[in-house]
Amino acid sequence: MRFATAVLLLAAGFVSAARAATPSIGWVVDINGPPSAYAVNGVPGVGAAHALENGDRVSILRATDKGRKLTITLYIAGKNVVVDAARSPYCVGATDGRCGSRSAADSGGFPAVVRSILNSVSSVLRTAQEHYYSAETESNISMGAGKPALAILENVEQLTPVTDGTLSIPWLNGSAPFKATLENAQGAAIAAAAQVKTDPVTGASEARFVNLRLEPGSYRVRVADATGAATAPLTFRVIPISQLPKLTPQEMQALGDPLIPVHMRALWRATLLKGQGDQWRLAAYQELAPLPDDTQQVPQLRYLLTEG
């Protein structure tokens, strides 16, 4: 996946407007029809959230899909642009009337900050994708569910705030139904999980605790499954949200852009946190927990964080 700044030049009639535009981030937001119906620079198989590189040519390969007109929605220069099959191909990144303008490619400032964020996301998502499908294969050949394992809380003490009174704890293995309990540092029970769910592909599970009012300090969590197998109580530390790693003003501006889809902002925040060190994996997981399970790339990245 490639990430860079981009502007959109329509094939005809918009050259002058494109020349005046400020290069900005671009990616595919949505596609109507199968990925095989689209191409970037002649390579078929474009999906939603596919980032665009300066100089990309975005094409729709087939006019219709079983009678339905194909469209592709791009996020370009701060707004969504819908491209239909009657107007392909399109050229991205041409401020001077040519594909692949160097002036657009060499732009710095705010677009460069967003490009840097996206570059950091790409490597994590590639790893998450590999782990996700490896887990699918392993689950298919597994000889049993095994004992629940809170891998995310092992080895390195995890630091996380509790936002909106909610905390999500993930684990691997075990046989449903599960019981998850949150305890204080002395082992006294504080809360039982309000919700427990298991991903049908990876087998990773998650307990969500709600209506929490936790003071900063150490806490423990333990999980038991239907067979009676249980994890040891493992510790993590709750911190004030003000103690999360600081973002630069440019990063804060990029992540606060209301035109960027909510799930993309959550993915970026999670990736930025994870990049600060292994002790931030649980905090990164909290960014992804509220998103719908079918959000693109979210199950893969959740699994990557869960396995520690």
C-alpha positions in Angstrom: 0.0 0.0 0.0 1.4 3.4 -0.9 0.8 6.7 0.9 1.6 10.2 -0.3 0.0 13.6 -0.9 -2.4 13.8 -3.8 -4.8 16.1 -5.7 -7.4 15.1 -8.2 -7.3 16.2 -11.9 -10.4 15.4 -13.9 -9.7 14.0 -17.4 -11.2 17.1 -19.1 -12.5 20.5 -18.2 -10.8 20.9 -14.8 -7.1 21.6 -15.6 -7.1 25.2 -14.4 -8.8 24.4 -11.2 -6.3 21.6 -10.5 -3.4 23.9 -11.1 -4.6 26.2 -8.4 -5.4 23.5 -5.9 -3.2 22.8 -2.8 -2.0 19.2 -2.8 -3.7 17.2 -0.1 -4.1 13.6 1.1 -6.0 11.2 -1.1 -7.4 7.7 -0.7 -10.2 5.5 -1.9 -13.2 5.9 0.5 -15.7 3.6 -1.1 -16.3 1.4 -4.1 -19.5 0.3 -5.7 -18.9 -3.2 -7.1 -16.1 -5.8 -6.9 -12.5 -4.6 -6.3 -11.5 -6.3 -9.6 -13.6 -3.7 -11.5 -11.1 -0.9 -10.5 -7.4 -0.3 -11.0 -4.7 2.2 -9.9 -2.0 2.6 -12.5 -3.2 -0.5 -14.3 -3.1 -2.8 -11.2 -6.5 -4.3 -10.5 -8.0 -4.9 -7.2 -8.6 -1.6 -5.4 -10.4 -1.6 -2.1 -11.8 1.0 0.3 -9.1 2.8 2.3 -6.6 2.2 -0.5 -4.3 5.3 -0.3 -3.3 7.2 -3.5 0.2 8.2 -4.4 1.0 11.4 -6.3 0.8 10.5 -10.0 -1.7 7.6 -9.6 -4.2 7.1 -12.5 -7.5 5.8 -11.1 -9.5 3.8 -13.6 -12.8 1.9 -13.7 -12.2 -1.2 -15.8 -15.8 -2.1 -16.5 -18.8 0.1 -17.1 -21.3 -2.0 -15.2 -21.6 -4.8 -12.8 -24.7 -6.9 -13.5 -26.5 -3.8 -14.7 -25.3 -1.6 -11.8 -23.2 1.5 -12.7 -19.9 1.4 -11.0 -18.6 4.3 -9.0 -15.6 4.9 -6.9 -15.4 7.6 -4.2 -12.0 9.3 -3.5 -11.1 11.6 -0.6 -9.2 14.4 -2.3 -8.2 17.9 -1.1 -10.5 17.7 1.9 -13.7 16.4 0.3 -15.2 13.3 -1.2 -15.2 13.1 -5.0 -17.4 10.5 -6.7 -16.1 9.1 -10.0 -18.3 7.1 -12.3 -17.5 4.7 -15.1 -18.5 7.3 -17.8 -15.6 9.6 -16.7 -12.7 7.3 -16.1 -9.7 7.3 -16.1 -8.8 10.0 -13.6 -5.3 11.3 -12.9 -4.2 12.1 -9.3 -1.4 14.5 -8.4 -1.3 16.7 -11.5 -1.1 20.4 -10.6 0.4 21.4 -13.9 -1.8 19.3 -16.3 0.4 16.2 -16.2 0.2 13.0 -14.2 2.8 12.8 -11.4 3.6 16.5 -11.0 6.9 16.9 -9.1 5.6 20.1 -7.5 2.8 18.1 -5.9 5.1 15.2 -4.9 7.6 17.5 -3.2 5.1 19.5 -1.2 5.7 19.7 2.6 3.9 21.2 5.5 0.6 19.8 6.7 0.3 17.2 3.8 3.7 15.9 4.7 2.6 15.3 8.3 -0.4 13.3 7.2 1.8 11.4 4.8 4.1 10.5 7.7 1.2 9.3 9.8 -0.1 7.1 6.9 3.4 5.7 6.3 3.5 4.6 10.0 0.1 3.0 9.7 0.9 1.0 6.6 3.6 -1.2 8.1 1.4 -2.1 11.1 -1.6 -2.9 8.9 0.5 -5.1 6.7 1.7 -7.0 9.8 -1.9 -7.2 11.1 -3.1 -8.6 7.8 -0.5 -11.4 7.9 -1.2 -12.2 11.5 -5.0 -12.2 10.9 -4.9 -14.7 8.1 -2.3 -16.8 9.9 -4.6 -17.0 12.9 -7.5 -18.1 10.6 -5.3 -21.0 9.3 -4.2 -21.9 12.8 -7.8 -22.0 14.1 -8.8 -24.3 11.3 -6.1 -26.9 12.3 -6.2 -26.4 16.0 -6.7 -29.5 18.1 -8.5 -27.6 20.8 -9.4 -24.2 22.3 -6.7 -24.4 24.9 -6.5 -22.3 28.1 -7.4 -18.6 28.0 -4.3 -16.4 27.7 -4.1 -12.7 28.4 -1.1 -12.3 26.2 -1.5 -8.5 25.9 -0.8 -8.1 29.7 2.2 -10.4 29.8 5.9 -9.3 29.8 5.4 -5.5 29.8 3.2 -3.6 32.2 0.5 -2.0 30.1 -0.6 1.7 30.6 -4.0 2.9 29.6 -6.6 5.6 30.4 -10.2 4.7 31.0 -12.3 6.9 28.7 -16.0 7.3 29.1 -15.9 4.8 32.0 -15.2 1.9 29.5 -12.3 -0.5 29.4 -11.8 -3.5 27.0 -9.5 -6.4 27.7 -8.7 -8.9 24.9 -7.4 -12.5 25.2 -6.7 -15.6 23.1 -8.0 -19.2 23.4 -10.5 -20.8 25.8 -14.0 -22.2 25.4 -17.0 -19.9 25.6 -18.9 -18.8 27.6 -16.4 -16.7 29.5 -16.4 -14.8 32.7 -14.0 -11.8 33.1 -13.4 -10.0 36.4 -11.7 -6.7 37.1 -10.0 -6.5 40.5 -8.0 -3.9 42.4 -4.3 -4.4 43.2 -5.2 -6.4 46.4 -7.4 -8.8 44.5 -10.9 -7.5 45.5 -13.4 -7.7 42.7 -14.5 -4.4 41.2 -16.6 -5.3 38.3 -17.7 -8.2 36.1 -17.6 -7.8 32.3 -20.8 -6.3 30.9 -20.1 -7.8 27.5 -18.0 -10.6 26.2 -17.6 -11.4 22.5 -15.4 -13.8 20.4 -14.2 -13.2 16.8 -15.4 -16.2 14.8 -12.3 -16.1 12.5 -9.3 -15.5 14.8 -10.9 -16.9 18.0 -9.7 -13.8 19.9 -12.1 -12.7 22.6 -12.8 -9.4 24.4 -14.4 -8.4 27.7 -15.9 -4.9 28.0 -16.2 -3.3 31.4 -18.5 -0.2 31.6 -19.5 2.5 34.1 -16.0 2.4 35.7 -14.7 5.1 38.0 -11.1 4.0 38.4 -8.5 6.1 40.1 -5.0 6.0 38.6 -3.1 3.0 39.9 -2.6 -0.7 39.4 -5.5 -3.1 38.6 -5.8 -6.8 37.8 -8.0 -8.8 35.5 -8.7 -12.6 35.2 -10.7 -14.7 32.7 -12.3 -18.1 33.2 -13.9 -20.2 30.5 -16.6 -22.8 30.3 -14.3 -25.7 31.2 -13.1 -24.0 34.4 -9.7 -23.1 33.0 -8.7 -19.6 34.1 -5.9 -17.1 33.6 -3.7 -16.0 36.4 -4.6 -12.5 37.5 -2.5 -10.1 35.4 -1.8 -6.5 36.3 -2.0 -3.3 34.2 -1.9 0.4 35.3 -4.6 3.0 34.8 -3.2 6.5 34.0 -4.8 9.9 33.5 -5.5 10.6 29.8 -3.0 13.6 30.1 -0.2 11.1 30.5 -0.6 9.5 27.1 2.3 10.2 24.7 2.1 13.7 23.3 1.3 14.4 19.7 2.9 17.2 17.8 0.6 20.2 16.9 0.7 19.0 13.3 -0.4 15.5 14.2 -3.2 16.8 16.4 -4.4 18.9 13.5 -4.3 16.0 11.1 -6.1 13.6 13.5 -8.7 16.3 14.3 -9.7 16.8 10.7 -13.5 16.2 10.7 -13.4 15.2 7.0 -11.3 12.2 7.8 -13.4 9.1 8.4 -13.8 8.2 12.1 -12.3 4.7 11.7 -9.2 6.0 9.9 -8.6 8.5 12.8 -8.9 5.6 15.3 -6.5 3.5 13.3 -4.0 6.3 13.2 -4.2 7.0 16.9 -3.8 3.3 17.7 -0.8 3.0 15.4 0.8 6.1 16.8 0.4 4.8 20.4 1.7 1.3 19.5 4.7 3.0 17.9 5.6 4.6 21.2 6.5 1.2 22.8 5.0 -2.1 23.9 3.6 -0.7 27.1 1.0 1.2 25.0 -0.6 -1.8 23.3 -3.6 -1.9 25.7 -4.1 1.9 25.2 -4.0 1.4 21.5 -6.6 -1.4 21.8 -9.0 1.0 23.5 -8.9 3.2 20.4 -10.2 0.3 18.2 -12.6 -1.4 20.7 -15.6 0.9 20.0 -15.4 0.5 16.2 -17.9 -1.9 14.5 -16.4 -5.4 14.0 -16.8 -5.2 10.2 -14.7 -2.0 9.9 -11.9 -2.6 7.4 -8.6 -3.5 9.0 -9.9 -3.2 12.5 -10.2 -7.0 13.3 -6.7 -7.6 12.0 -5.1 -4.8 14.1 -7.1 -5.9 17.2 -5.7 -9.4 16.8 -2.1 -8.1 16.4 -2.4 -6.1 19.6 -4.2 -9.0 21.5 -1.4 -11.5 20.9 1.1 -9.1 22.5 
